[in-house]
Amino acid sequence: SLAGRLALVTGSTSGIGLGIAGTLASRGCDVILHGFGDDDVIKQAKAKVESHKVRCHWEDADLCDVSSIDKMAESISRVFPKTPDILVNNAGFQSVSDVTQFSLDTWQKMLTVHLTAPFLLTQRLLPAMVDRGWGRIVNIASVHGLVASPYKAAYVSAKHGVIGLTKVVALETAKTGVTCNAVCPGWVETPIFIQQAEARSREQGISYEEARRQMVSNHATEEPVKVQDIGELVSFLCSPAANQMTGSSIVIDGGWTAR
Ligand code: NAD
């Protein structure tokens, strides 16, 4: 059980992060939701977490702006007497372009949200985890932290980077009771996936279903990963059975990287 623990899950107003927030809450963990969304989206996300009778709070820091991270940490400290025991760095977005055309602005935003924000949040939250002798940092990377696809220069670079950060933090925290791991999903059918399937369908003049089928064919199983499966994996990493798992990149990709 994660009763009495507090988790910050970035990018948890949607998709994978919301799934992780729900699973951690189902194990009794208090949850800080984070990310964008209109009132209805936030209300529904909060209701999902609160249905498990745990405390829930929402933050909306824009992770493109690094100064927002200190403000978020201060805001959290006004709501909860302790800092989070569990940090899940999940917030992210996708942007595709030929490398020769890739916008510098998008490149910098990608690296800030996917790599600099996890670095800064780790810097902020790790000392209290070490003092307490228990902590979990889970970085949601991607198969694109291990292998590449064309047109995703910034995303693939940032995801490879976050796997490096994971390994360094794991070594620096070994023997402290804190672990740091990366999770590498293949395709998960969230808004990020749907946007890419819609773009592919428009650009190639094919149906949405055909675009979806083509994308998911990266998986040997030809089926996407379910959001709930990622939540279960993160919960496992927070359990005592995972005490000796640190610095790992755990692949959940329907066999994508096995080929
Ligand atoms: P999603 O679009 O459903 O959710 C993204 C979340 O991040 C939202 O809560 C959004 O508000 C938040 N976010 C985005 N930009 C932000 C910013 N600048 N500041 C603060 N919050 C921001 O996407 P998802 O598919 O659930 O993706 C979650 C993570 O999983 C991402 O890191 C993504 O790269 C990774 N991932 C996704 C897939 C997939 O197929 N969906 C596969 C591998 C890895």
Boltz pocket constraint, residues with backbone or C-beta under 6 A from the ligand:
constraints:
  - pocket:
      binder: B
      contacts: [[A, 10], [A, 11], [A, 12], [A, 13], [A, 14], [A, 15], [A, 16], [A, 17], [A, 34], [A, 35], [A, 36], [A, 37], [A, 60], [A, 61], [A, 62], [A, 63], [A, 64], [A, 89], [A, 90], [A, 91], [A, 92], [A, 93], [A, 113], [A, 140], [A, 141], [A, 142], [A, 143], [A, 184], [A, 185], [A, 186], [A, 187], [A, 188], [A, 189], [A, 190], [A, 191], [A, 192], [A, 193]]
      max_distance: 6.0
